[in-house]
Amino acid sequence: MTTRVLLIGGTGLIGRSVDADLAKRPDTVVTSLTRRKSSCSDHVIDFERLYAAPEVTLRTVAPTGADVAISCLGTTIRAAGSQTAMFRVDHDYVLAFATAAHALGARQFILVSSVGAGGPGFYLRTKGEIERDIRALGFSRVDIL
């Protein structure tokens, strides 16, 4: 049986490793979504479009649905330019992706988060919020790393 995996954030350090490991599995088909073309991207998508119309956006790249969704997506305040922009990436885009993946049939969601999520400081509060919001979506299984 083939497992259909949707991966977002596959161009970062962790995402590249996850993508490479999944590519070695003959029973797994990975659809990697990125915001810019790279060696590990199957589909370049506009994350604002994903945020605005999550299910429509994912259905175009995964018309047969998904079994598992993995988010390695994340940034820093420095790279994003502001707390608002970082929250957009680390929370809003991830939640839109998870919502759409769930609607497309994904039963499991794997989220790369942070030690201390939900703790003090903007970064840890953001990570805690996305963990809480992912759990609330109703996946059969949620793994937080």
WOCOR-V402485 format. One record per residue. RES is the residue in one letter. OMEGA is omega as a letter, one per 30 degrees, with the letter a starting at -180 (NA if undefined). Layout:
BEGIN
res: {RES	RES}
omega: {OMEGA	OMEGA}
END
This chain:
BEGIN
res: {M	T	T	R	V	L	L	I	G	G	T	G	L	I	G	R	S	V	D	A	D	L	A	K	R	P	D	T	V	V	T	S	L	T	R	R	K	S	S	C	S	D	H	V	I	D	F	E	R	L	Y	A	A	P	E	V	T	L	R	T	V	A	P	T	G	A	D	V	A	I	S	C	L	G	T	T	I	R	A	A	G	S	Q	T	A	M	F	R	V	D	H	D	Y	V	L	A	F	A	T	A	A	H	A	L	G	A	R	Q	F	I	L	V	S	S	V	G	A	G	G	P	G	F	Y	L	R	T	K	G	E	I	E	R	D	I	R	A	L	G	F	S	R	V	D	I	L}
omega: {a	l	l	a	l	a	l	a	a	l	l	a	a	a	l	l	l	a	l	l	l	a	l	a	a	a	a	l	a	l	a	a	a	l	l	a	l	a	a	a	l	a	l	a	l	a	l	l	l	a	a	a	a	a	l	a	a	a	l	a	a	a	l	l	a	l	a	l	a	l	l	a	l	l	l	l	a	a	a	l	l	l	l	a	l	l	l	a	a	l	a	a	l	l	l	l	a	l	a	l	l	l	l	l	l	l	a	l	l	a	l	a	a	l	l	a	a	a	a	l	a	a	a	l	l	l	l	l	a	l	l	a	l	l	a	a	l	l	l	a	l	l	l	a	NA}
END
